[in-house]
Amino acid sequence: MMRLTAKTFHGLEDVLAEEVKSLGGKNVLVNRRVVTFDGDLKTLYRCNYESRLAINFLLPIHRFQARTDDELYEGVKQIRWEEHLDPKKSFMIQFTVRSDHFKHSQYAALKTKDAIADYFRDKYGERPSVSKERADLIIDLNIRDNKVILSLNSTGQPLFKRGYRHVMGEAPINEILAAGLIALSEWDKKSEFLDPMCGSGTIPIEAAMAAANVPPGVLRKFYSLIRWNNFDQRIWDEVKDSAVDRITDRIPRIAGSDAHFGMVKKARINQTNLEDYFRLSFQNFNIKELIAPDPGSTIIMNPPYGERMSQMEGIKNYEALGDIMKKQFKGSTVWIITSDREDIKHIGLKTSKRINLKNGPLDCTFRRYDLY
Ligand SMILES: C[S@@+](CC[C@H](N)C(=O)[O-])C[C@H]1O[C@@H](n2cnc3c(N)ncnc32)[C@H](O)[C@@H]1O
């Protein structure tokens, strides 16, 4: 058993905790942008291949306190690095440093790298190389105040790099955030699903992947854990095969539409990368002219917001959007994510749930409206 850490975006911690439990994680605890849990190799592999809501999965290997560069250097040297790395392999350091003791985070990372290189040189007379592109081992350095945590990153490229989104619009939503909205919406994956401002199609594609049980890793070629010393090919293959066996083609109608045909084309291109599993309908409609979905549908939309709000096509403000929703989406549940916290108050509809989220640097609200 290992104690593992999953990182995610602000606001998705609780849904990630549920997901990690469903993938075999035990003693799951929630913290800010982080979920920690116990898991064996199989759980770690399932999490990497099947998690829609985590950015990456880390294995912490050493915690210590440091206030100076020398203390950091000595602390890093305490680890028996030969258990994870050898001089023939390469490594890289990724870092998050929030500390008055280490004002130059880059320098703290450099000290960590030097400590690892010197550890090997002192003991074996040669040292592993540093590689930014295809390192065999990614070491995560986290310093908060004087607390240092060194972890191995089992994922590598963050998990939102699913491999299907080849083309994007101006303000695409992150794939993990899109999957998070779907999880938070509690959509049953059986009733109709619609995104009437779908841009490059991220939200409908994530909805379809979730409904069809298509593992988010299905197109991904590489995970760092494959290069770990304890990599077990048999378990990895078992995990992937069993996830692929659970794919179903029995999914409800899932559709996207957008006022710009250029966007619709992008959404169509992106979904072709998953056409072995599903075909969605992406159409060129202004939300005002949309053919109403069946009552009981779930609608999630990500309108242009912040400085882009004026780009809502033919819709002056949120009050006008609210009027369109009343007319078009009777009997359905509509969720909107926006950073326009003040403007959305004028939508003229009763909010039945509100959740705080972050989209990149933007503080957002995700609001639910039940339309009768
Ligand atoms: C923030 S983007 C959506 C991004 C999308 N979630 C993605 O991942 O690519 C907002 C989209 O709303 C569309 N849009 C703006 N006004 C619209 C309207 N009246 N009807 C339909 N789509 C509209 C824009 O063309 C744009 O693609």
The ligand as an ORCA input file, in Angstrom:
! r2SCAN-3c Opt
* xyz 0 1
  C     -16.282     30.094    -23.938
  S     -16.718     29.483    -25.509
  C     -17.101     27.811    -25.188
  C     -15.870     26.968    -25.138
  C     -16.131     25.490    -25.127
  N     -16.654     25.055    -23.850
  C     -14.865     24.735    -25.502
  O     -14.390     23.947    -24.705
  O     -14.326     24.975    -26.586
  C     -18.288     30.182    -25.783
  C     -18.927     29.787    -27.094
  O     -20.241     30.342    -27.147
  C     -20.564     30.578    -28.477
  N     -21.710     31.506    -28.539
  C     -21.744     32.824    -28.242
  N     -22.990     33.300    -28.384
  C     -23.778     32.265    -28.769
  C     -25.144     32.148    -29.062
  N     -25.976     33.182    -29.010
  N     -25.636     30.928    -29.403
  C     -24.801     29.858    -29.488
  N     -23.464     29.939    -29.244
  C     -22.963     31.116    -28.871
  C     -19.269     31.137    -29.053
  O     -19.233     30.984    -30.460
  C     -18.206     30.299    -28.328
  O     -17.803     29.204    -29.113
*
